[in-house]
Amino acid sequence: MNPVIGKVILVVFVLACTVGLVSVLVAVFNLISIPFRLKPGVRAWAGGNPLNYVLAPDSLTQRGLAARRRVGISCVVFLVSLAVGFAVALLVRALR
């Protein structure tokens, strides 16, 4: 394999891993903030786990809905970066 192609593949793989890690951190931060973004009068522990409010958008404020949206986007970005990393690994295996 050409050394330049090997370096490009390594950079793409490292970028995919970094983007995946950052997206997980963003998702965790927003998941932690969602129980603090409930509408007035909604008790966080009334339904059991406060993270259940991710699935109940009518109980969230505008900031809670924005955090919920960021969680969804982060999950999609993580899955895409996972697919890119897997594709790069398959490419390396095919070029051997």
C-alpha positions in Angstrom: 0.0 0.0 0.0 1.2 3.5 -0.8 2.4 5.3 2.4 0.4 8.4 1.5 -2.8 6.4 1.2 -2.1 4.7 4.5 -1.7 8.1 6.2 -4.9 9.4 4.7 -6.8 6.3 5.9 -5.3 6.7 9.4 -6.4 10.4 9.5 -9.9 9.5 8.4 -10.1 6.7 11.0 -8.8 9.0 13.8 -11.3 11.7 12.8 -14.2 9.2 12.8 -13.2 8.1 16.3 -12.8 11.6 17.6 -16.2 12.7 16.1 -17.8 9.6 17.7 -16.3 10.4 21.1 -17.4 14.0 21.0 -20.9 13.1 19.9 -21.2 10.7 22.8 -20.0 13.4 25.3 -22.5 15.9 23.8 -25.3 13.3 24.2 -24.4 12.5 27.8 -24.3 16.2 28.7 -27.7 16.9 27.2 -29.2 13.7 28.7 -28.0 14.9 32.1 -29.5 18.4 31.5 -33.0 17.2 30.4 -34.4 16.5 33.9 -33.6 20.1 34.8 -35.4 21.5 31.8 -39.0 20.3 32.7 -42.0 22.6 32.6 -43.1 24.1 36.0 -45.3 21.7 37.9 -43.8 18.5 36.4 -41.9 16.5 39.0 -38.7 14.9 37.7 -39.0 11.7 39.7 -42.8 11.2 39.4 -42.5 8.8 36.4 -39.6 6.8 37.8 -36.4 7.5 35.8 -36.2 11.2 34.9 -34.6 10.3 31.6 -38.0 9.0 30.5 -38.9 12.6 29.8 -36.8 12.4 26.6 -39.7 10.5 25.2 -42.3 12.9 26.6 -41.8 16.2 24.7 -44.9 17.8 26.1 -43.3 17.9 29.6 -40.2 19.8 28.4 -39.5 23.5 28.1 -38.0 25.0 24.9 -34.5 24.5 26.3 -35.4 20.9 27.1 -36.7 20.3 23.6 -33.5 21.8 22.2 -31.5 19.4 24.4 -33.7 16.5 23.3 -33.0 17.5 19.6 -29.2 17.6 20.3 -29.4 14.1 21.8 -31.0 12.8 18.7 -28.5 14.5 16.4 -25.6 13.3 18.5 -26.8 9.7 18.3 -27.1 9.9 14.5 -23.6 11.5 14.3 -22.2 8.7 16.4 -23.8 6.0 14.2 -22.4 7.7 11.1 -18.9 7.9 12.6 -19.1 4.3 13.6 -20.1 3.4 10.0 -17.2 5.4 8.6 -14.7 3.8 11.0 -16.0 0.3 10.0 -15.8 1.2 6.3 -12.2 2.4 6.8 -11.3 -0.9 8.6 -12.8 -2.8 5.7 -10.9 -0.7 3.2 -7.7 -1.4 5.0 -8.4 -5.1 5.0 -9.2 -5.1 1.3 -6.0 -3.2 0.4 -3.8 -5.7 2.2 
